[in-house]
Amino acid sequence: MLSDFTGADKVYLACGYTDLRRGIDGLANIVQQQFELDPFTNTLFLFCGRRRDRIKALYWEGNGFVLLYKRLENGVFQWPRNETEARELTPQQYRWLMEGLNVDQPKAHKAVTGLSIV
């Protein structure tokens, strides 16, 4: 379900680690207080524990929260650990994360912006 989740307009990743004993209220509180984002939007919020083999996802479905939990049987998620912020992911970065790849692929083609024809 998480591997092909397409219901959200945005996806945010909570960099660093999160205590996964937290439930819906605790994770929504992190979103609101620490990241200053609105958990009641069409946004998927992702959290990872210290061992990097488990993630929780929080999603507002219009009339209530959905809490998803995924535990890998083999391997770990390539989770950014150097920040304490929420980071917005592109759909491609989200697919990379779910496939076990780093969200920062140095060899991937970057989007070109600011072009003009002379």
N, CA, C and O atoms as a Tinker XYZ file with bonds, in Angstrom:
   472  protein
     1  N      0.805000   -1.190000    0.000000    73     2
     2  CA     0.000000    0.000000    0.000000    64     1     3
     3  C      0.855000    1.264000    0.000000    63     2     4     5
     4  O      0.582000    2.189000   -0.766000    81     3
     5  N      1.875000    1.319000    0.838000    73     3     6
     6  CA     2.729000    2.498000    0.865000    64     5     7
     7  C      3.589000    2.612000   -0.387000    63     6     8     9
     8  O      3.930000    3.720000   -0.802000    81     7
     9  N      3.936000    1.503000   -0.983000    73     7    10
    10  CA     4.823000    1.542000   -2.146000    64     9    11
    11  C      4.228000    2.302000   -3.313000    63    10    12    13
    12  O      4.964000    2.927000   -4.077000    81    11
    13  N      2.917000    2.264000   -3.469000    73    11    14
    14  CA     2.287000    2.951000   -4.594000    64    13    15
    15  C      1.215000    3.935000   -4.123000    63    14    16    17
    16  O      0.205000    4.117000   -4.803000    81    15
    17  N      1.421000    4.558000   -2.990000    73    15    18
    18  CA     0.455000    5.494000   -2.423000    64    17    19
    19  C      0.379000    6.737000   -3.301000    63    18    20    21
    20  O      1.379000    7.430000   -3.485000    81    19
    21  N     -0.799000    7.021000   -3.841000    73    19    22
    22  CA    -0.957000    8.175000   -4.729000    64    21    23
    23  C     -2.065000    9.112000   -4.269000    63    22    24    25
    24  O     -2.427000   10.031000   -5.003000    81    23
    25  N     -2.605000    8.908000   -3.093000    73    23    26
    26  CA    -3.736000    9.707000   -2.627000    64    25    27
    27  C     -3.381000   11.095000   -2.142000    63    26    28    29
    28  O     -4.264000   11.950000   -2.069000    81    27
    29  N     -2.130000   11.358000   -1.808000    73    27    30
    30  CA    -1.739000   12.631000   -1.209000    64    29    31
    31  C     -1.235000   13.621000   -2.253000    63    30    32    33
    32  O     -0.635000   13.240000   -3.258000    81    31
    33  N     -1.494000   14.896000   -1.992000    73    31    34
    34  CA    -0.949000   15.957000   -2.838000    64    33    35
    35  C      0.531000   16.159000   -2.584000    63    34    36    37
    36  O      1.293000   16.452000   -3.506000    81    35
    37  N      0.942000   16.001000   -1.319000    73    35    38
    38  CA     2.343000   16.186000   -0.929000    64    37    39
    39  C      2.771000   15.045000   -0.028000    63    38    40    41
    40  O      1.945000   14.386000    0.603000    81    39
    41  N      4.092000   14.823000    0.021000    73    39    42
    42  CA     4.681000   13.843000    0.928000    64    41    43
    43  C      5.815000   14.533000    1.673000    63    42    44    45
    44  O      6.708000   15.121000    1.062000    81    43
    45  N      5.769000   14.454000    2.991000    73    43    46
    46  CA     6.835000   14.999000    3.829000    64    45    47
    47  C      7.491000   13.865000    4.600000    63    46    48    49
    48  O      6.827000   12.960000    5.105000    81    47
    49  N      8.809000   13.942000    4.675000    73    47    50
    50  CA     9.612000   12.969000    5.397000    64    49    51
    51  C     10.179000   13.665000    6.623000    63    50    52    53
    52  O     10.770000   14.738000    6.504000    81    51
    53  N     10.011000   13.078000    7.788000    73    51    54
    54  CA    10.586000   13.624000    9.022000    64    53    55
    55  C     12.027000   13.129000    9.118000    63    54    56    57
    56  O     12.274000   11.982000    9.491000    81    55
    57  N     12.979000   14.006000    8.776000    73    55    58
    58  CA    14.396000   13.619000    8.808000    64    57    59
    59  C     14.805000   13.298000   10.237000    63    58    60    61
    60  O     14.167000   13.748000   11.189000    81    59
    61  N     15.853000   12.531000   10.381000    73    59    62
    62  CA    16.271000   12.081000   11.689000    64    61    63
    63  C     15.435000   10.888000   12.112000    63    62    64    65
    64  O     14.816000   10.239000   11.268000    81    63
    65  N     15.404000   10.591000   13.377000    73    63    66
    66  CA    14.608000    9.453000   13.831000    64    65    67
    67  C     13.455000    9.929000   14.703000    63    66    68    69
    68  O     13.510000   10.996000   15.315000    81    67
    69  N     12.419000    9.116000   14.743000    73    67    70
    70  CA    11.226000    9.392000   15.540000    64    69    71
    71  C     10.956000    8.194000   16.431000    63    70    72    73
    72  O     11.143000    7.050000   16.015000    81    71
    73  N     10.524000    8.447000   17.631000    73    71    74
    74  CA    10.118000    7.378000   18.537000    64    73    75
    75  C      8.814000    6.790000   17.993000    63    74    76    77
    76  O      7.762000    7.424000   18.075000    81    75
    77  N      8.886000    5.586000   17.443000    73    75    78
    78  CA     7.727000    4.976000   16.797000    64    77    79
    79  C      6.709000    4.412000   17.785000    63    78    80    81
    80  O      5.723000    3.805000   17.368000    81    79
    81  N      6.928000    4.599000   19.076000    73    79    82
    82  CA     5.896000    4.232000   20.044000    64    81    83
    83  C      4.764000    5.253000   20.019000    63    82    84    85
    84  O      3.685000    4.999000   20.554000    81    83
    85  N      5.002000    6.388000   19.410000    73    83    86
    86  CA     3.970000    7.424000   19.296000    64    85    87
    87  C      2.843000    6.948000   18.398000    63    86    88    89
    88  O      3.056000    6.221000   17.428000    81    87
    89  N      1.659000    7.370000   18.740000    73    87    90
    90  CA     0.482000    7.044000   17.943000    64    89    91
    91  C      0.070000    8.236000   17.091000    63    90    92    93
    92  O      0.870000    9.130000   16.814000    81    91
    93  N     -1.181000    8.230000   16.686000    73    91    94
    94  CA    -1.702000    9.286000   15.810000    64    93    95
    95  C     -1.544000   10.662000   16.446000    63    94    96    97
    96  O     -1.031000   11.581000   15.808000    81    95
    97  N     -1.973000   10.813000   17.678000    73    95    98
    98  CA    -1.916000   12.122000   18.325000    64    97    99
    99  C     -0.483000   12.617000   18.487000    63    98   100   101
   100  O     -0.201000   13.794000   18.265000    81    99
   101  N      0.411000   11.731000   18.867000    73    99   102
   102  CA     1.809000   12.114000   19.044000    64   101   103
   103  C      2.471000   12.524000   17.738000    63   102   104   105
   104  O      3.226000   13.495000   17.704000    81   103
   105  N      2.195000   11.789000   16.655000    73   103   106
   106  CA     2.777000   12.127000   15.361000    64   105   107
   107  C      2.162000   13.409000   14.801000    63   106   108   109
   108  O      2.872000   14.236000   14.227000    81   107
   109  N      0.850000   13.579000   14.963000    73   107   110
   110  CA     0.201000   14.813000   14.512000    64   109   111
   111  C      0.746000   16.013000   15.283000    63   110   112   113
   112  O      0.876000   17.105000   14.730000    81   111
   113  N      1.060000   15.810000   16.539000    73   111   114
   114  CA     1.649000   16.874000   17.344000    64   113   115
   115  C      3.037000   17.262000   16.817000    63   114   116   117
   116  O      3.368000   18.447000   16.772000    81   115
   117  N      3.838000   16.289000   16.425000    73   115   118
   118  CA     5.149000   16.577000   15.826000    64   117   119
   119  C      4.977000   17.413000   14.575000    63   118   120   121
   120  O      5.683000   18.403000   14.380000    81   119
   121  N      4.040000   17.020000   13.728000    73   119   122
   122  CA     3.782000   17.745000   12.480000    64   121   123
   123  C      3.421000   19.199000   12.777000    63   122   124   125
   124  O      3.938000   20.116000   12.139000    81   123
   125  N      2.532000   19.403000   13.746000    73   123   126
   126  CA     2.064000   20.750000   14.068000    64   125   127
   127  C      3.100000   21.582000   14.821000    63   126   128   129
   128  O      3.386000   22.716000   14.437000    81   127
   129  N      3.655000   21.027000   15.878000    73   127   130
   130  CA     4.529000   21.804000   16.759000    64   129   131
   131  C      5.958000   21.925000   16.243000    63   130   132   133
   132  O      6.508000   23.025000   16.190000    81   131
   133  N      6.552000   20.818000   15.868000    73   131   134
   134  CA     7.961000   20.825000   15.477000    64   133   135
   135  C      8.156000   21.319000   14.047000    63   134   136   137
   136  O      9.070000   22.099000   13.780000    81   135
   137  N      7.308000   20.872000   13.130000    73   135   138
   138  CA     7.489000   21.218000   11.724000    64   137   139
   139  C      6.616000   22.382000   11.268000    63   138   140   141
   140  O      6.784000   22.885000   10.157000    81   139
   141  N      5.683000   22.815000   12.121000    73   139   142
   142  CA     4.782000   23.919000   11.816000    64   141   143
   143  C      4.026000   23.697000   10.505000    63   142   144   145
   144  O      3.898000   24.606000    9.685000    81   143
   145  N      3.530000   22.472000   10.326000    73   143   146
   146  CA     2.723000   22.102000    9.171000    64   145   147
   147  C      1.342000   21.689000    9.661000    63   146   148   149
   148  O      1.157000   21.392000   10.842000    81   147
   149  N      0.387000   21.672000    8.762000    73   147   150
   150  CA    -0.987000   21.318000    9.109000    64   149   151
   151  C     -1.228000   19.836000    8.819000    63   150   152   153
   152  O     -1.213000   19.435000    7.655000    81   151
   153  N     -1.448000   19.016000    9.846000    73   151   154
   154  CA    -1.679000   17.590000    9.600000    64   153   155
   155  C     -3.044000   17.301000    8.982000    63   154   156   157
   156  O     -3.291000   16.182000    8.534000    81   155
   157  N     -3.938000   18.299000    8.951000    73   155   158
   158  CA    -5.287000   18.105000    8.426000    64   157   159
   159  C     -5.384000   18.479000    6.945000    63   158   160   161
   160  O     -6.424000   18.957000    6.494000    81   159
   161  N     -4.325000   18.267000    6.205000    73   159   162
   162  CA    -4.318000   18.526000    4.768000    64   161   163
   163  C     -4.136000   17.195000    4.038000    63   162   164   165
   164  O     -3.892000   16.166000    4.668000    81   163
   165  N     -4.251000   17.217000    2.743000    73   163   166
   166  CA    -4.085000   16.003000    1.933000    64   165   167
   167  C     -2.593000   15.711000    1.740000    63   166   168   169
   168  O     -2.071000   15.752000    0.626000    81   167
   169  N     -1.923000   15.414000    2.861000    73   167   170
   170  CA    -0.481000   15.224000    2.882000    64   169   171
   171  C     -0.139000   13.933000    3.615000    63   170   172   173
   172  O     -0.741000   13.613000    4.640000    81   171
   173  N      0.824000   13.199000    3.087000    73   171   174
   174  CA     1.337000   11.989000    3.731000    64   173   175
   175  C      2.601000   12.363000    4.483000    63   174   176   177
   176  O      3.534000   12.906000    3.891000    81   175
   177  N      2.644000   12.078000    5.790000    73   175   178
   178  CA     3.808000   12.360000    6.624000    64   177   179
   179  C      4.471000   11.032000    6.993000    63   178   180   181
   180  O      3.810000   10.116000    7.482000    81   179
   181  N      5.776000   10.936000    6.756000    73   179   182
   182  CA     6.523000    9.703000    6.997000    64   181   183
   183  C      7.496000    9.874000    8.155000    63   182   184   185
   184  O      8.162000   10.902000    8.274000    81   183
   185  N      7.570000    8.850000    9.012000    73   183   186
   186  CA     8.439000    8.857000   10.185000    64   185   187
   187  C      9.204000    7.533000   10.236000    63   186   188   189
   188  O      8.682000    6.489000    9.844000    81   187
   189  N     10.443000    7.588000   10.723000    73   187   190
   190  CA    11.280000    6.385000   10.773000    64   189   191
   191  C     11.928000    6.271000   12.151000    63   190   192   193
   192  O     12.289000    7.276000   12.763000    81   191
   193  N     12.069000    5.043000   12.628000    73   191   194
   194  CA    12.722000    4.794000   13.901000    64   193   195
   195  C     14.234000    4.685000   13.758000    63   194   196   197
   196  O     14.775000    4.819000   12.661000    81   195
   197  N     14.908000    4.443000   14.871000    73   195   198
   198  CA    16.377000    4.364000   14.882000    64   197   199
   199  C     16.927000    3.225000   14.024000    63   198   200   201
   200  O     17.959000    3.380000   13.371000    81   199
   201  N     16.248000    2.098000   14.024000    73   199   202
   202  CA    16.776000    0.921000   13.317000    64   201   203
   203  C     16.587000    1.000000   11.806000    63   202   204   205
   204  O     17.180000    0.208000   11.073000    81   203
   205  N     15.781000    1.931000   11.331000    73   203   206
   206  CA    15.534000    2.199000    9.916000    64   205   207
   207  C     14.861000    1.051000    9.176000    63   206   208   209
   208  O     14.809000    1.064000    7.946000    81   207
   209  N     14.346000    0.065000    9.890000    73   207   210
   210  CA    13.633000   -1.024000    9.214000    64   209   211
   211  C     12.117000   -0.894000    9.359000    63   210   212   213
   212  O     11.364000   -1.747000    8.888000    81   211
   213  N     11.676000    0.185000   10.020000    73   211   214
   214  CA    10.244000    0.411000   10.250000    64   213   215
   215  C      9.919000    1.874000    9.994000    63   214   216   217
   216  O     10.689000    2.772000   10.334000    81   215
   217  N      8.768000    2.088000    9.389000    73   215   218
   218  CA     8.292000    3.450000    9.216000    64   217   219
   219  C      6.815000    3.514000    9.587000    63   218   220   221
   220  O      6.092000    2.521000    9.514000    81   219
   221  N      6.392000    4.696000    9.984000    73   219   222
   222  CA     4.980000    4.983000   10.196000    64   221   223
   223  C      4.623000    6.126000    9.263000    63   222   224   225
   224  O      5.425000    7.027000    9.019000    81   223
   225  N      3.403000    6.071000    8.747000    73   223   226
   226  CA     2.893000    7.117000    7.876000    64   225   227
   227  C      1.580000    7.620000    8.447000    63   226   228   229
   228  O      0.733000    6.836000    8.877000    81   227
   229  N      1.420000    8.926000    8.447000    73   227   230
   230  CA     0.212000    9.568000    8.952000    64   229   231
   231  C     -0.451000   10.303000    7.800000    63   230   232   233
   232  O      0.191000   11.067000    7.080000    81   231
   233  N     -1.755000   10.061000    7.636000    73   231   234
   234  CA    -2.488000   10.659000    6.518000    64   233   235
   235  C     -3.895000   11.029000    6.970000    63   234   236   237
   236  O     -4.604000   10.205000    7.548000    81   235
   237  N     -4.298000   12.275000    6.703000    73   235   238
   238  CA    -5.649000   12.731000    7.015000    64   237   239
   239  C     -6.556000   12.379000    5.852000    63   238   240   241
   240  O     -6.276000   12.754000    4.713000    81   239
   241  N     -7.640000   11.663000    6.122000    73   239   242
   242  CA    -8.514000   11.166000    5.068000    64   241   243
   243  C     -9.825000   11.956000    4.959000    63   242   244   245
   244  O    -10.778000   11.489000    4.336000    81   243
   245  N     -9.875000   13.126000    5.551000    73   243   246
   246  CA   -11.064000   13.963000    5.440000    64   245   247
   247  C    -11.962000   13.888000    6.657000    63   246   248   249
   248  O    -12.543000   14.895000    7.063000    81   247
   249  N    -12.084000   12.706000    7.244000    73   247   250
   250  CA   -12.916000   12.561000    8.437000    64   249   251
   251  C    -12.186000   11.831000    9.565000    63   250   252   253
   252  O    -12.780000   11.514000   10.595000    81   251
   253  N    -10.912000   11.573000    9.366000    73   251   254
   254  CA   -10.113000   10.899000   10.382000    64   253   255
   255  C     -8.724000   10.585000    9.849000    63   254   256   257
   256  O     -8.472000   10.639000    8.645000    81   255
   257  N     -7.833000   10.257000   10.770000    73   255   258
   258  CA    -6.455000    9.926000   10.396000    64   257   259
   259  C     -6.322000    8.446000   10.070000    63   258   260   261
   260  O     -7.012000    7.598000   10.635000    81   259
   261  N     -5.420000    8.163000    9.149000    73   259   262
   262  CA    -5.003000    6.798000    8.848000    64   261   263
   263  C     -3.554000    6.687000    9.303000    63   262   264   265
   264  O     -2.726000    7.529000    8.955000    81   263
   265  N     -3.248000    5.664000   10.072000    73   263   266
   266  CA    -1.886000    5.413000   10.528000    64   265   267
   267  C     -1.419000    4.109000    9.893000    63   266   268   269
   268  O     -1.983000    3.045000   10.147000    81   267
   269  N     -0.385000    4.204000    9.067000    73   267   270
   270  CA     0.165000    3.024000    8.401000    64   269   271
   271  C      1.510000    2.694000    9.022000    63   270   272   273
   272  O      2.252000    3.590000    9.424000    81   271
   273  N      1.821000    1.416000    9.101000    73   271   274
   274  CA     3.066000    0.953000    9.702000    64   273   275
   275  C      3.664000   -0.088000    8.776000    63   274   276   277
   276  O      2.980000   -1.019000    8.350000    81   275
   277  N      4.942000    0.073000    8.467000    73   275   278
   278  CA     5.602000   -0.904000    7.604000    64   277   279
   279  C      6.907000   -1.331000    8.256000    63   278   280   281
   280  O      7.707000   -0.502000    8.690000    81   279
   281  N      7.106000   -2.655000    8.316000    73   279   282
   282  CA     8.341000   -3.226000    8.844000    64   281   283
   283  C      8.971000   -4.059000    7.740000    63   282   284   285
   284  O      8.339000   -4.969000    7.204000    81   283
   285  N     10.214000   -3.748000    7.403000    73   283   286
   286  CA    10.922000   -4.530000    6.404000    64   285   287
   287  C     11.436000   -5.814000    7.036000    63   286   288   289
   288  O     11.955000   -5.792000    8.152000    81   287
   289  N     11.299000   -6.905000    6.349000    73   287   290
   290  CA    11.820000   -8.188000    6.844000    64   289   291
   291  C     13.311000   -8.326000    6.558000    63   290   292   293
   292  O     14.016000   -9.070000    7.240000    81   291
   293  N     13.784000   -7.608000    5.549000    73   291   294
   294  CA    15.192000   -7.677000    5.188000    64   293   295
   295  C     15.598000   -6.317000    4.636000    63   294   296   297
   296  O     14.966000   -5.826000    3.701000    81   295
   297  N     16.627000   -5.701000    5.186000    73   295   298
   298  CA    17.093000   -4.415000    4.706000    64   297   299
   299  C     16.605000   -3.256000    5.552000    63   298   300   301
   300  O     15.893000   -3.439000    6.540000    81   299
   301  N     17.001000   -2.059000    5.143000    73   299   302
   302  CA    16.638000   -0.832000    5.857000    64   301   303
   303  C     16.251000    0.243000    4.841000    63   302   304   305
   304  O     16.576000    0.153000    3.657000    81   303
   305  N     15.551000    1.256000    5.337000    73   303   306
   306  CA    15.233000    2.421000    4.522000    64   305   307
   307  C     16.435000    3.358000    4.535000    63   306   308   309
   308  O     17.091000    3.514000    5.565000    81   307
   309  N     16.723000    3.973000    3.414000    73   307   310
   310  CA    17.807000    4.955000    3.313000    64   309   311
   311  C     17.244000    6.303000    3.754000    63   310   312   313
   312  O     16.833000    7.121000    2.932000    81   311
   313  N     17.233000    6.515000    5.054000    73   311   314
   314  CA    16.548000    7.658000    5.655000    64   313   315
   315  C     17.533000    8.764000    5.983000    63   314   316   317
   316  O     18.541000    8.500000    6.637000    81   315
   317  N     17.277000   10.004000    5.550000    73   315   318
   318  CA    18.174000   11.118000    5.898000    64   317   319
   319  C     18.209000   11.334000    7.410000    63   318   320   321
   320  O     17.163000   11.504000    8.036000    81   319
   321  N     19.390000   11.327000    7.993000    73   319   322
   322  CA    19.536000   11.434000    9.444000    64   321   323
   323  C     20.138000   12.755000    9.906000    63   322   324   325
   324  O     20.233000   12.995000   11.109000    81   323
   325  N     20.542000   13.606000    8.989000    73   323   326
   326  CA    21.325000   14.777000    9.379000    64   325   327
   327  C     20.501000   16.022000    9.681000    63   326   328   329
   328  O     21.084000   17.075000    9.943000    81   327
   329  N     19.193000   15.951000    9.656000    73   327   330
   330  CA    18.363000   17.123000    9.889000    64   329   331
   331  C     17.264000   16.789000   10.896000    63   330   332   333
   332  O     16.972000   15.624000   11.163000    81   331
   333  N     16.669000   17.839000   11.440000    73   331   334
   334  CA    15.520000   17.656000   12.326000    64   333   335
   335  C     14.315000   18.385000   11.753000    63   334   336   337
   336  O     13.476000   18.897000   12.494000    81   335
   337  N     14.238000   18.426000   10.436000    73   335   338
   338  CA    13.148000   19.118000    9.762000    64   337   339
   339  C     12.326000   18.132000    8.949000    63   338   340   341
   340  O     12.718000   16.985000    8.734000    81   339
   341  N     11.184000   18.613000    8.510000    73   339   342
   342  CA    10.385000   17.843000    7.561000    64   341   343
   343  C     10.836000   18.247000    6.167000    63   342   344   345
   344  O     11.020000   19.430000    5.883000    81   343
   345  N     11.009000   17.282000    5.324000    73   343   346
   346  CA    11.499000   17.524000    3.971000    64   345   347
   347  C     10.443000   17.061000    2.978000    63   346   348   349
   348  O      9.980000   15.923000    3.054000    81   347
   349  N     10.058000   17.929000    2.049000    73   347   350
   350  CA     9.073000   17.555000    1.047000    64   349   351
   351  C      9.747000   16.704000   -0.022000    63   350   352   353
   352  O     10.827000   17.037000   -0.510000    81   351
   353  N      9.095000   15.601000   -0.378000    73   351   354
   354  CA     9.631000   14.699000   -1.393000    64   353   355
   355  C      8.856000   14.842000   -2.692000    63   354   356   357
   356  O      7.647000   15.072000   -2.695000    81   355
   357  N      9.572000   14.701000   -3.780000    73   355   358
   358  CA     8.915000   14.624000   -5.078000    64   357   359
   359  C      8.366000   13.209000   -5.230000    63   358   360   361
   360  O      8.776000   12.313000   -4.493000    81   359
   361  N      7.448000   12.988000   -6.171000    73   359   362
   362  CA     6.968000   11.616000   -6.393000    64   361   363
   363  C      8.110000   10.642000   -6.714000    63   362   364   365
   364  O      8.067000    9.486000   -6.292000    81   363
   365  N      9.120000   11.093000   -7.448000    73   363   366
   366  CA    10.259000   10.227000   -7.781000    64   365   367
   367  C     11.062000    9.884000   -6.531000    63   366   368   369
   368  O     11.443000    8.729000   -6.339000    81   367
   369  N     11.323000   10.874000   -5.680000    73   367   370
   370  CA    12.067000   10.620000   -4.449000    64   369   371
   371  C     11.301000    9.663000   -3.540000    63   370   372   373
   372  O     11.906000    8.818000   -2.880000    81   371
   373  N      9.982000    9.788000   -3.502000    73   371   374
   374  CA     9.164000    8.874000   -2.712000    64   373   375
   375  C      9.296000    7.441000   -3.233000    63   374   376   377
   376  O      9.434000    6.506000   -2.443000    81   375
   377  N      9.254000    7.265000   -4.543000    73   375   378
   378  CA     9.435000    5.922000   -5.124000    64   377   379
   379  C     10.807000    5.364000   -4.790000    63   378   380   381
   380  O     10.931000    4.188000   -4.449000    81   379
   381  N     11.846000    6.199000   -4.884000    73   379   382
   382  CA    13.189000    5.749000   -4.537000    64   381   383
   383  C     13.242000    5.271000   -3.088000    63   382   384   385
   384  O     13.804000    4.214000   -2.805000    81   383
   385  N     12.661000    6.041000   -2.173000    73   383   386
   386  CA    12.655000    5.678000   -0.760000    64   385   387
   387  C     11.981000    4.330000   -0.549000    63   386   388   389
   388  O     12.513000    3.473000    0.158000    81   387
   389  N     10.818000    4.136000   -1.156000    73   387   390
   390  CA    10.077000    2.886000   -0.993000    64   389   391
   391  C     10.781000    1.700000   -1.654000    63   390   392   393
   392  O     10.526000    0.552000   -1.290000    81   391
   393  N     11.671000    1.965000   -2.626000    73   391   394
   394  CA    12.430000    0.904000   -3.281000    64   393   395
   395  C     13.757000    0.629000   -2.579000    63   394   396   397
   396  O     14.539000   -0.206000   -3.034000    81   395
   397  N     14.015000    1.334000   -1.461000    73   395   398
   398  CA    15.238000    1.103000   -0.696000    64   397   399
   399  C     16.406000    1.952000   -1.139000    63   398   400   401
   400  O     17.541000    1.702000   -0.734000    81   399
   401  N     16.150000    2.950000   -1.960000    73   399   402
   402  CA    17.214000    3.817000   -2.449000    64   401   403
   403  C     17.243000    5.118000   -1.658000    63   402   404   405
   404  O     16.284000    5.464000   -0.967000    81   403
   405  N     18.354000    5.827000   -1.770000    73   403   406
   406  CA    18.508000    7.128000   -1.139000    64   405   407
   407  C     17.671000    8.143000   -1.901000    63   406   408   409
   408  O     17.612000    8.091000   -3.130000    81   407
   409  N     17.025000    9.064000   -1.197000    73   407   410
   410  CA    16.192000   10.067000   -1.865000    64   409   411
   411  C     17.041000   11.083000   -2.624000    63   410   412   413
   412  O     16.526000   11.790000   -3.491000    81   411
   413  N     18.322000   11.165000   -2.314000    73   411   414
   414  CA    19.247000   12.048000   -3.028000    64   413   415
   415  C     20.111000   11.207000   -3.955000    63   414   416   417
   416  O     21.190000   10.755000   -3.570000    81   415
   417  N     19.644000   11.005000   -5.152000    73   415   418
   418  CA    20.389000   10.232000   -6.144000    64   417   419
   419  C     21.317000   11.184000   -6.897000    63   418   420   421
   420  O     20.848000   11.986000   -7.705000    81   419
   421  N     22.634000   11.110000   -6.644000    73   419   422
   422  CA    23.558000   12.078000   -7.255000    64   421   423
   423  C     23.650000   11.967000   -8.775000    63   422   424   425
   424  O     23.990000   12.949000   -9.436000    81   423
   425  N     23.363000   10.817000   -9.338000    73   423   426
   426  CA    23.485000   10.646000  -10.781000    64   425   427
   427  C     22.172000   10.862000  -11.525000    63   426   428   429
   428  O     22.136000   10.781000  -12.753000    81   427
   429  N     21.101000   11.133000  -10.798000    73   427   430
   430  CA    19.807000   11.350000  -11.442000    64   429   431
   431  C     19.805000   12.708000  -12.141000    63   430   432   433
   432  O     20.457000   13.651000  -11.692000    81   431
   433  N     19.081000   12.792000  -13.219000    73   431   434
   434  CA    18.954000   14.060000  -13.927000    64   433   435
   435  C     18.119000   15.014000  -13.095000    63   434   436   437
   436  O     17.046000   14.654000  -12.611000    81   435
   437  N     18.611000   16.217000  -12.931000    73   435   438
   438  CA    17.910000   17.239000  -12.148000    64   437   439
   439  C     16.979000   18.026000  -13.078000    63   438   440   441
   440  O     17.263000   18.184000  -14.266000    81   439
   441  N     15.887000   18.507000  -12.532000    73   439   442
   442  CA    14.959000   19.342000  -13.292000    64   441   443
   443  C     15.624000   20.666000  -13.630000    63   442   444   445
   444  O     16.307000   21.254000  -12.792000    81   443
   445  N     15.430000   21.129000  -14.835000    73   443   446
   446  CA    15.999000   22.381000  -15.292000    64   445   447
   447  C     14.941000   23.470000  -15.177000    63   446   448   449
   448  O     13.809000   23.300000  -15.630000    81   447
   449  N     15.321000   24.592000  -14.564000    73   447   450
   450  CA    14.388000   25.702000  -14.393000    64   449   451
   451  C     15.034000   26.989000  -14.879000    63   450   452   453
   452  O     16.244000   27.042000  -15.094000    81   451
   453  N     14.230000   28.014000  -15.049000    73   451   454
   454  CA    14.749000   29.319000  -15.413000    64   453   455
   455  C     15.250000   29.422000  -16.843000    63   454   456   457
   456  O     16.139000   30.225000  -17.125000    81   455
   457  N     14.704000   28.635000  -17.742000    73   455   458
   458  CA    15.154000   28.665000  -19.137000    64   457   459
   459  C     14.471000   29.771000  -19.907000    63   458   460   461
   460  O     13.337000   30.146000  -19.608000    81   459
   461  N     15.159000   30.284000  -20.887000    73   459   462
   462  CA    14.560000   31.240000  -21.814000    64   461   463
   463  C     15.234000   31.099000  -23.165000    63   462   464   465
   464  O     16.386000   30.675000  -23.263000    81   463
   465  N     14.503000   31.460000  -24.198000    73   463   466
   466  CA    15.052000   31.373000  -25.551000    64   465   467
   467  C     15.597000   32.742000  -25.906000    63   466   468   469
   468  O     14.909000   33.753000  -25.766000    81   467
   469  N     16.821000   32.765000  -26.361000    73   467   470
   470  CA    17.476000   34.026000  -26.702000    64   469   471
   471  C     17.214000   34.373000  -28.136000    63   470   472
   472  O     17.684000   35.404000  -28.618000    81   471
